[in-house]
Amino acid sequence: MGNYLYGSQIPSGQVPYSTFNDLAGWWRADSFTGIAGGYNLIDKSSNGNNMAQQAGTLTPGTGVNSQAKFTGNSLSYFNANLSIKNWPITIITIAVRANNALCGFFGHQGASPTNTLWCGYESSNVNTIYNTSASVNTTTEAGTISVYTTRIGWGSRQTWLNGILKPTHSSATSLQSSSIGTSIGTQYRGLNCDWYETLVWDRTLSLSDLDEVNTYINTRYGMSIPLWSSYTAAPTILIWGQSNASGRGTPKSFLTSPYNAAQSNVFVWDGSGFPTLDESIGNNDYYDGFGATDFGYEASLGYNYINRVGGSVYLFKLSQGGTFLNNRGTGVYWRAADNSSSPNSGNKLYSVLMQNWTDALIAFQSASKRPTMVSILGTQGEQDATDVTAAASYQSNLTTFYNTLRPELGTDINAPIYITRLTNGQTGEPYLSTVQLAQVNTAAILSNGHLFNTDSYSFGVNPHWSNASYIQIGIDLAALF
């Protein structure tokens, strides 16, 4: 999403894709009817979800860049017939807020939308997202026109101010809600600001989607919100899975040049930034904790990729051994779009991945870089092959995982996916063939999905690959994309 078609690339009779085509609701201060005490905001999307004033004082006027505004107070709010869940969602509000003013931008209807969905300013200059628990960021923009963006997915909850992703992004403690009616201003805090417009999507916008919206805002309000398209492209490979993604039983002593030292222009995620990959100091697997002693296929992957295509590459790796894809009620699992436990559950590795990815986006943006997804590599399934229920639902869960992950990452919606099929001969996995077939089918179903057959690689201590196999797998994968 957010990828444009121009000129001869546009099929006959087809209009270019636009982020504005699938708005759930769009309300602007120059589009209203009614009189004082009974104003109605006209929905500029095609959905007819007009907002009706419920209470408080609202005064129309003209503000920044000669654009229309409404000035509200702590009691003023609108309600609409738009019903929406608390995620996935993107909410963009353009407003001017007074210093220390409490203000509700958008949320569910009722006196306590903090239980399900609310974004605005709570306490003193604290930009807040509520889904029962709060995610908060103190800001200093009061008194100037600003763009407030809330972006919530199945594993992430992000606050953006004037196009900059803020550092505090704790996950919600609630489950995904049902569809509930929505409000601008909200009964909880009121539209206590100079309000210009609000745009809402029932999905997470991509980085290019955000660029399109922010380009519109920059033009309309004379602002200078930074665009991701202005940043330097940073080719990125995402690696996730269990122990064979981590690398297990692979001593560093096996590595020889060029893999046993710092690898120029290969950078790896360490939980807070992207240092140069250096297997000799064990920064290859910060999350699983085996980086100090073991290595995975990342040892040769990045090096051989840039040796072939040039430039640099960023490896975002998050894996944990012995983990199910399916939620079995206990233990750690990867399943995305799962509503059986809250996003902040420590057992929910999809949320851990997305929390880390949000931090990675902050690191990229701070360095004026834009991640471009070279490939998403998944090496997982050994644990599910031990359980009949997990194996039976593997295809459905894996398909949902990738269809949830790609849009929430915010990069290319059609990023290549490589699924490493479980290797024949793995022991202790009575449902091996069931998971293998599910992996084959999922690779065929997914757009730009690919299967990576691993039968040619030998085991070390079964079911983990041998030292030489990990190196060769990295070399072979690097040749594919």
C-alpha positions in Angstrom: 0.0 0.0 0.0 1.1 3.5 -0.6 3.0 2.5 -3.8 2.1 4.8 -6.7 1.5 4.1 -10.3 2.3 6.8 -12.8 1.9 7.4 -16.6 2.1 4.3 -18.7 2.2 2.0 -15.6 -1.5 2.8 -14.9 -3.8 0.2 -16.6 -6.5 1.8 -18.9 -9.4 3.0 -16.9 -7.7 2.6 -13.5 -6.9 5.4 -11.1 -3.7 5.6 -9.1 -3.8 4.1 -5.6 -4.3 6.7 -2.9 -4.3 6.4 0.8 -7.4 8.6 0.8 -9.4 6.0 -1.1 -10.1 3.8 1.9 -10.7 6.2 4.8 -13.1 5.1 7.4 -13.9 8.7 8.2 -12.6 12.2 7.4 -13.9 15.4 9.1 -12.6 18.9 8.5 -13.6 22.2 10.0 -14.6 23.7 6.6 -17.2 21.0 6.0 -20.1 21.4 8.4 -23.7 22.3 8.7 -25.9 23.6 11.5 -25.8 26.4 14.0 -24.1 27.0 17.4 -24.9 24.1 19.8 -25.9 21.9 16.9 -23.0 21.7 14.4 -22.6 18.6 12.2 -19.3 17.7 10.6 -19.7 16.3 7.1 -17.8 13.1 6.5 -15.5 13.8 3.5 -14.9 10.1 3.0 -17.4 8.1 1.0 -18.9 6.5 4.1 -21.4 9.1 5.2 -20.3 9.0 8.9 -21.2 12.5 9.8 -20.3 13.8 13.3 -23.0 15.5 15.4 -22.2 17.9 18.2 -23.3 16.5 21.6 -22.2 19.2 24.1 -19.9 22.1 24.9 -19.1 25.3 23.1 -17.7 25.2 19.5 -16.9 28.3 17.6 -16.0 28.2 13.9 -13.3 30.5 12.6 -10.1 30.9 10.5 -6.6 29.9 11.7 -3.2 28.8 10.4 -2.6 29.4 6.7 -6.1 30.8 6.4 -7.6 27.4 7.0 -10.9 26.8 8.8 -11.0 25.7 12.4 -13.3 25.0 15.3 -12.3 26.3 18.8 -13.7 24.0 21.5 -13.7 23.7 25.2 -13.4 20.8 27.8 -17.0 19.9 27.3 -17.3 19.9 23.5 -17.5 16.8 21.5 -19.0 15.2 18.4 -20.4 11.6 18.0 -20.6 9.7 14.7 -22.3 6.5 13.5 -18.9 5.2 12.6 -18.2 2.0 14.6 -14.7 0.8 14.7 -12.5 -1.6 16.7 -9.6 -0.3 18.8 -7.1 -1.9 16.3 -5.9 -2.0 13.7 -6.4 1.7 13.3 -4.6 4.9 12.3 -5.9 8.3 13.6 -4.5 11.6 12.4 -5.6 14.9 14.0 -4.4 18.4 13.1 -4.9 20.9 15.9 -3.4 23.6 18.1 -3.4 22.8 21.8 -2.7 25.3 24.6 0.1 24.5 27.1 -1.0 22.0 29.8 -4.5 21.7 28.2 -6.2 18.3 28.5 -7.9 17.4 25.2 -9.5 14.4 23.6 -8.8 14.0 19.9 -10.6 10.8 19.0 -12.0 7.7 20.7 -14.9 5.4 21.4 -18.1 6.9 22.6 -19.1 7.1 26.3 -17.7 8.6 29.5 -14.9 6.1 29.7 -13.4 5.5 26.3 -10.1 4.9 28.1 -11.2 1.3 28.5 -11.1 0.6 24.8 -9.8 3.5 22.6 -8.9 7.1 23.3 -6.1 9.4 22.1 -5.4 12.9 23.2 -3.7 14.8 26.0 -3.9 13.6 29.6 -2.2 15.2 32.6 0.3 18.0 31.8 1.4 17.9 28.1 1.3 14.1 28.0 0.3 12.7 24.7 -1.7 9.6 25.6 -3.1 6.5 23.9 -5.5 4.5 26.0 -6.6 0.9 25.5 -7.3 0.3 29.2 -3.6 0.8 29.9 -1.9 4.0 28.7 1.0 4.7 26.4 2.4 8.2 27.2 4.8 10.7 25.8 5.5 14.2 27.1 5.7 16.8 24.3 6.6 20.5 24.0 4.6 21.5 20.8 1.8 23.4 22.6 0.8 26.6 20.9 1.8 25.6 17.4 -0.2 23.7 14.8 0.7 20.1 15.0 -0.1 16.7 13.5 -1.0 14.0 16.0 -0.8 10.4 14.7 -1.9 7.3 16.6 -1.2 4.0 14.9 -2.2 0.8 16.6 -1.8 -2.8 15.3 -2.0 -6.3 16.7 1.5 -5.9 18.3 2.3 -2.2 18.2 0.9 1.0 19.6 2.7 4.1 18.2 2.5 7.8 18.9 3.8 10.2 16.2 4.1 14.0 16.6 4.7 16.0 13.5 5.9 13.0 11.6 8.3 11.9 14.3 7.8 8.5 16.0 7.9 8.9 19.8 9.9 6.6 22.1 7.3 5.4 24.6 5.0 2.7 23.0 3.9 0.2 25.6 1.4 -2.4 24.5 -2.3 -2.5 25.5 -3.4 -4.7 28.3 -6.8 -5.2 26.8 -8.0 -7.5 24.0 -9.2 -6.3 20.7 -12.6 -4.6 21.2 -15.8 -5.1 19.3 -16.8 -2.3 16.9 -17.9 0.7 19.0 -19.3 4.1 18.0 -16.7 6.9 17.8 -16.3 10.5 18.9 -14.1 13.5 18.1 -13.3 15.4 21.3 -14.8 12.6 23.4 -17.1 12.9 26.3 -14.1 12.1 28.5 -12.0 15.2 27.8 -13.6 17.4 25.2 -12.2 19.0 22.0 -10.3 21.5 24.1 -8.2 23.0 21.3 -8.3 24.7 17.9 -9.3 21.7 15.8 -8.7 21.6 12.0 -9.4 18.0 10.9 -9.3 14.3 11.8 -8.7 11.4 9.5 -9.3 7.7 10.5 -8.4 4.4 8.8 -9.4 1.0 10.1 -5.9 -0.3 9.3 -2.3 0.6 10.0 -0.9 3.1 7.4 2.4 2.2 5.8 5.3 4.7 5.8 4.5 5.6 2.2 0.8 6.1 3.2 1.9 8.5 5.9 4.0 10.3 3.4 1.0 10.9 1.2 -1.1 12.2 4.0 1.7 14.4 5.4 2.4 15.8 2.0 -1.3 16.9 1.9 -1.0 18.4 5.4 2.2 20.2 4.6 0.6 21.8 1.5 -2.7 22.7 3.2 -1.2 24.1 6.5 2.2 25.3 5.3 4.0 22.8 7.5 7.3 20.9 7.1 6.6 17.4 8.3 9.5 15.1 7.3 8.8 12.4 4.7 10.2 8.9 4.8 10.8 9.2 1.1 13.4 11.9 1.8 15.4 9.5 3.9 18.2 7.2 2.6 17.0 3.7 1.7 18.2 1.1 4.1 17.9 -2.5 2.7 16.6 -4.6 5.6 16.2 -8.4 6.1 13.9 -9.5 8.9 14.6 -12.9 10.5 12.2 -14.6 12.9 11.5 -18.0 14.3 12.8 -20.5 16.8 16.2 -22.2 17.5 17.1 -22.9 13.9 16.6 -19.1 13.2 18.7 -18.3 16.3 21.5 -20.8 15.6 21.9 -23.5 18.2 24.9 -25.7 19.0 27.1 -23.7 16.6 30.3 -22.6 18.4 32.0 -19.4 17.4 35.2 -21.3 17.0 33.9 -22.8 13.8 33.8 -19.5 12.1 36.6 -18.4 9.8 37.3 -15.3 7.8 35.3 -13.3 6.8 32.6 -14.3 9.2 34.6 -14.3 12.5 35.1 -10.5 12.8 33.3 -7.2 12.2 31.5 -7.3 8.9 31.7 -3.9 7.2 28.3 -2.5 6.1 26.4 -5.4 7.7 24.4 -4.1 10.7 22.3 -6.1 13.2 19.6 -5.2 15.6 20.7 -5.3 19.2 17.6 -4.1 21.0 18.3 -0.4 20.7 20.2 0.2 17.5 22.1 -1.3 14.6 25.8 -1.8 15.4 28.1 -3.5 12.9 27.6 -7.3 13.0 30.5 -8.8 14.8 30.2 -12.5 15.7 33.4 -12.3 17.7 31.6 -10.1 20.3 28.3 -12.0 20.1 26.0 -9.2 19.0 24.2 -11.4 16.4 21.3 -12.6 18.6 20.5 -10.2 21.5 17.0 -11.6 22.2 17.5 -15.4 22.5 20.7 -14.9 24.3 22.8 -17.4 22.4 24.8 -14.8 20.5 27.6 -15.0 23.0 28.4 -18.6 22.1 26.5 -19.6 18.9 25.8 -18.3 15.4 23.0 -18.6 12.9 22.8 -18.2 9.2 23.0 -14.4 9.6 26.8 -15.0 10.0 27.1 -15.4 6.2 23.8 -13.9 5.0 24.5 -10.2 5.1 28.1 -10.5 4.0 27.2 -12.5 0.9 24.2 -10.3 0.1 26.1 -7.0 -0.1 29.0 -8.9 -1.8 26.5 -9.5 -4.6 24.5 -6.3 -4.7 26.8 -3.8 -3.0 25.9 -1.1 -0.4 24.9 -2.1 3.1 22.2 -4.2 4.7 20.4 -4.2 8.1 19.5 -7.5 9.8 16.6 -7.3 12.1 16.6 -10.6 13.9 14.3 -11.7 16.7 14.0 -15.4 17.6 13.5 -17.7 20.5 14.0 -21.4 20.7 11.3 -23.9 21.6 8.4 -21.6 20.6 5.0 -22.5 19.1 3.4 -20.6 16.3 0.0 -21.6 17.8 -1.2 -20.4 21.2 -1.7 -23.5 23.2 -2.8 -21.7 26.4 0.7 -21.9 28.1 4.2 -21.0 27.0 5.6 -18.7 24.4 4.1 -18.4 20.9 4.2 -16.3 17.7 0.6 -16.3 16.5 -0.4 -12.9 15.2 -4.0 -11.5 15.2 -4.6 -13.5 18.3 -7.3 -12.2 20.7 -6.9 -14.8 23.4 -4.3 -12.7 25.3 -3.5 -9.0 25.4 -0.7 -7.6 23.3 1.5 -6.9 26.3 1.5 -10.6 27.3 5.1 -11.7 27.8 4.3 -14.9 26.0 3.2 -13.2 22.9 6.3 -13.0 20.7 4.5 -11.2 17.9 4.1 -8.2 20.2 7.7 -8.5 21.3 8.8 -8.4 17.6 6.6 -5.4 16.8 7.7 -3.5 19.9 11.3 -4.0 18.8 10.4 -3.1 15.2 8.9 0.2 16.5 12.2 0.9 18.3 14.1 0.0 15.1 11.9 2.5 13.1 12.9 5.2 15.7 16.6 4.3 15.2 16.2 4.4 11.4 14.3 7.7 11.5 16.9 9.3 13.9 19.6 8.4 11.3 17.4 9.7 8.4 17.1 6.2 7.0 14.1 4.4 5.5 13.9 0.6 5.9 13.2 -1.1 2.6 12.4 -4.8 3.1 14.6 -7.1 1.1 13.1 -10.2 2.6 11.2 -11.6 5.5 12.8 -14.9 6.6 10.8 -17.3 8.8 12.5 -20.4 10.3 9.9 -21.9 12.6 7.6 -25.0 13.0 9.7 -27.6 14.8 7.7 -27.1 18.0 4.3 -27.2 16.2 5.3 -30.4 14.6 5.2 -32.1 18.0 1.6 -31.3 18.7 -1.4 -32.5 16.6 -3.6 -29.5 17.3 -0.8 -27.0 16.5 0.2 -28.8 13.4 -3.4 -29.0 12.1 -3.8 -25.2 12.4 -0.3 -24.3 11.2 -1.2 -23.2 7.7 -4.0 -21.0 8.8 -1.9 -19.4 11.6 1.1 -18.9 9.4 -0.9 -17.3 6.6 -2.5 -15.0 9.2 0.9 -14.2 10.7 2.3 -12.9 7.5 -0.8 -11.1 6.4 -0.8 -9.3 9.7 2.9 -8.7 9.9 3.5 -7.1 6.4 1.1 -4.2 6.8 2.0 -3.6 10.4 5.7 -3.3 9.6 4.8 -0.3 7.4 7.3 -1.2 4.7 6.5 -2.8 1.3 3.1 -4.6 1.6 4.4 -7.1 -1.0 7.8 -7.7 0.6 9.2 -11.1 -0.4 8.6 -13.9 2.2 10.9 -16.9 2.4 9.6 -19.8 4.4 12.3 -22.3 5.3 10.6 -25.7 5.1 11.3 -28.1 7.9 14.0 -30.6 7.0 13.3 -34.2 6.3 14.7 -36.4 9.1 14.1 -34.1 12.0 13.5 -36.3 15.1 10.9 -36.0 17.8 8.3 -34.4 15.5 5.5 -36.9 14.8 3.6 -34.3 12.7 6.5 -33.2 10.6 4.9 -33.9 7.3 1.7 -31.9 8.3 3.7 -28.8 9.1 5.9 -29.3 6.0 2.8 -29.4 3.8 1.4 -26.3 5.6 4.6 -24.4 4.8 4.5 -25.5 1.1 0.8 -24.4 0.9 1.4 -21.1 2.7 4.3 -20.1 0.4 2.0 -20.8 -2.6 -0.9 -18.8 -1.2 0.9 -15.7 0.0 1.7 -12.9 -2.6 5.4 -13.0 -3.3 5.8 -16.1 -1.1 8.6 -18.4 -1.6 9.6 -21.8 -0.2 13.2 -22.5 0.8 13.8 -26.3 0.8 16.4 -27.3 3.4 16.7 -31.1 2.7 20.2 -30.7 1.3 21.6 -29.4 4.6 22.9 -31.8 7.3 22.2 -31.9 11.0 24.6 -31.3 13.8 22.6 -32.3 16.8 19.2 -33.1 15.3 16.9 -31.1 14.8 19.5 -28.3 14.6 21.6 -27.9 11.4 25.4 -28.4 11.4 27.9 -25.6 11.6 28.7 -25.9 7.9 25.0 -25.9 7.1 24.3 -22.6 8.8 27.0 -21.0 6.8 25.8 -22.5 3.5 22.2 -21.6 4.2 23.2 -17.9 4.6 25.1 -18.1 1.4 22.3 -19.7 -0.5 19.6 -17.4 0.8 21.7 -14.3 0.0 21.8 -15.5 -3.7 18.0 -15.5 -3.8 17.1 -11.8 -3.2 
